[in-house]
Amino acid sequence: MKLPLVRGKGDLISLIDVTEVAFLVAQGHYAEARTATFSAFCPRPLADLERRLDPVQFVRVHRRYLVNMRHVRAAAREDGGWHLVMADAGETRVPVSRSKVEDIRRRLAV
């Protein structure tokens, strides 16, 4: 499956393989996709992407984040909450909501 991404001024919509996406973050009614090397605007709402993407690979860990589990580099507990450290250029720390912690811990065997 390919994911439509808009980079630059929006004249060109690129299609990338979803396996390249480390995570998606809600930006208003749309989403931002982050890969290992870049981030780009995705003209789809996060809820729509969650329905379309493989639920084994892409997991909603927070109301604003949809994570590709293959790109999780580490899990960290800090300040009483859980975060996933992602394999993107900035090693983004994605928060895990309290209701999702047990599911994520089970998936990662931590």
Contacts in CASP RR format, 6 or more apart in sequence:
PFRMAT RR
TARGET T0000
AUTHOR 0000-0000-0000
METHOD contacts of the structure
MODEL  1
MKLPLVRGKGDLISLIDVTEVAFLVAQGHYAEARTATFSAFCPRPLADLE
RRLDPVQFVRVHRRYLVNMRHVRAAAREDGGWHLVMADAGETRVPVSRSK
VEDIRRRLAV
1 17 0 8 1.000
1 18 0 8 1.000
1 52 0 8 1.000
1 53 0 8 1.000
2 15 0 8 1.000
2 16 0 8 1.000
2 17 0 8 1.000
2 18 0 8 1.000
3 15 0 8 1.000
3 16 0 8 1.000
3 17 0 8 1.000
3 18 0 8 1.000
3 21 0 8 1.000
3 33 0 8 1.000
3 42 0 8 1.000
3 49 0 8 1.000
4 13 0 8 1.000
4 14 0 8 1.000
4 15 0 8 1.000
4 42 0 8 1.000
4 43 0 8 1.000
4 44 0 8 1.000
5 13 0 8 1.000
5 14 0 8 1.000
5 15 0 8 1.000
5 16 0 8 1.000
5 33 0 8 1.000
5 40 0 8 1.000
5 41 0 8 1.000
5 42 0 8 1.000
6 12 0 8 1.000
6 13 0 8 1.000
6 14 0 8 1.000
6 40 0 8 1.000
6 41 0 8 1.000
6 42 0 8 1.000
6 43 0 8 1.000
7 14 0 8 1.000
7 38 0 8 1.000
7 40 0 8 1.000
7 41 0 8 1.000
13 43 0 8 1.000
14 40 0 8 1.000
16 33 0 8 1.000
16 35 0 8 1.000
18 53 0 8 1.000
18 54 0 8 1.000
18 57 0 8 1.000
18 58 0 8 1.000
18 68 0 8 1.000
19 57 0 8 1.000
19 68 0 8 1.000
19 70 0 8 1.000
20 35 0 8 1.000
20 36 0 8 1.000
21 33 0 8 1.000
21 34 0 8 1.000
21 35 0 8 1.000
21 68 0 8 1.000
21 71 0 8 1.000
22 34 0 8 1.000
22 35 0 8 1.000
22 36 0 8 1.000
22 67 0 8 1.000
22 68 0 8 1.000
22 71 0 8 1.000
22 86 0 8 1.000
22 87 0 8 1.000
22 88 0 8 1.000
22 92 0 8 1.000
23 33 0 8 1.000
23 34 0 8 1.000
23 65 0 8 1.000
23 66 0 8 1.000
23 67 0 8 1.000
23 68 0 8 1.000
23 71 0 8 1.000
23 86 0 8 1.000
23 88 0 8 1.000
23 92 0 8 1.000
23 94 0 8 1.000
24 31 0 8 1.000
24 32 0 8 1.000
24 33 0 8 1.000
24 34 0 8 1.000
24 42 0 8 1.000
24 46 0 8 1.000
24 49 0 8 1.000
24 58 0 8 1.000
24 65 0 8 1.000
24 66 0 8 1.000
25 31 0 8 1.000
25 32 0 8 1.000
25 34 0 8 1.000
25 46 0 8 1.000
25 64 0 8 1.000
25 65 0 8 1.000
25 66 0 8 1.000
26 45 0 8 1.000
26 46 0 8 1.000
26 63 0 8 1.000
26 64 0 8 1.000
26 65 0 8 1.000
27 41 0 8 1.000
29 45 0 8 1.000
30 41 0 8 1.000
30 42 0 8 1.000
30 43 0 8 1.000
30 44 0 8 1.000
30 45 0 8 1.000
31 41 0 8 1.000
31 42 0 8 1.000
31 44 0 8 1.000
31 45 0 8 1.000
31 46 0 8 1.000
31 49 0 8 1.000
31 66 0 8 1.000
32 39 0 8 1.000
32 40 0 8 1.000
32 41 0 8 1.000
32 42 0 8 1.000
33 39 0 8 1.000
33 40 0 8 1.000
33 41 0 8 1.000
33 42 0 8 1.000
34 86 0 8 1.000
34 88 0 8 1.000
34 92 0 8 1.000
35 88 0 8 1.000
36 71 0 8 1.000
36 87 0 8 1.000
36 88 0 8 1.000
36 89 0 8 1.000
37 89 0 8 1.000
38 89 0 8 1.000
39 88 0 8 1.000
42 49 0 8 1.000
44 52 0 8 1.000
46 64 0 8 1.000
46 66 0 8 1.000
49 58 0 8 1.000
49 66 0 8 1.000
50 58 0 8 1.000
50 60 0 8 1.000
50 66 0 8 1.000
53 66 0 8 1.000
56 69 0 8 1.000
57 68 0 8 1.000
57 69 0 8 1.000
57 70 0 8 1.000
58 66 0 8 1.000
58 67 0 8 1.000
58 68 0 8 1.000
58 69 0 8 1.000
59 66 0 8 1.000
59 67 0 8 1.000
59 69 0 8 1.000
59 100 0 8 1.000
59 103 0 8 1.000
59 104 0 8 1.000
59 107 0 8 1.000
60 66 0 8 1.000
60 67 0 8 1.000
60 100 0 8 1.000
61 67 0 8 1.000
61 84 0 8 1.000
61 94 0 8 1.000
61 95 0 8 1.000
61 96 0 8 1.000
61 97 0 8 1.000
61 100 0 8 1.000
61 104 0 8 1.000
62 94 0 8 1.000
62 95 0 8 1.000
62 96 0 8 1.000
62 97 0 8 1.000
62 100 0 8 1.000
63 97 0 8 1.000
65 94 0 8 1.000
65 95 0 8 1.000
67 84 0 8 1.000
67 86 0 8 1.000
67 94 0 8 1.000
69 107 0 8 1.000
69 108 0 8 1.000
71 86 0 8 1.000
71 87 0 8 1.000
71 88 0 8 1.000
72 84 0 8 1.000
72 85 0 8 1.000
72 86 0 8 1.000
72 87 0 8 1.000
72 108 0 8 1.000
73 85 0 8 1.000
73 86 0 8 1.000
73 87 0 8 1.000
73 91 0 8 1.000
74 84 0 8 1.000
74 85 0 8 1.000
75 82 0 8 1.000
75 83 0 8 1.000
75 84 0 8 1.000
75 85 0 8 1.000
75 104 0 8 1.000
75 105 0 8 1.000
75 108 0 8 1.000
75 110 0 8 1.000
76 82 0 8 1.000
76 83 0 8 1.000
76 84 0 8 1.000
76 85 0 8 1.000
76 93 0 8 1.000
77 83 0 8 1.000
81 95 0 8 1.000
81 96 0 8 1.000
81 98 0 8 1.000
81 101 0 8 1.000
82 95 0 8 1.000
82 96 0 8 1.000
82 101 0 8 1.000
82 104 0 8 1.000
82 105 0 8 1.000
83 93 0 8 1.000
83 94 0 8 1.000
83 95 0 8 1.000
83 96 0 8 1.000
84 93 0 8 1.000
84 94 0 8 1.000
84 96 0 8 1.000
84 104 0 8 1.000
85 91 0 8 1.000
85 92 0 8 1.000
85 93 0 8 1.000
85 94 0 8 1.000
86 92 0 8 1.000
86 93 0 8 1.000
86 94 0 8 1.000
96 104 0 8 1.000
END
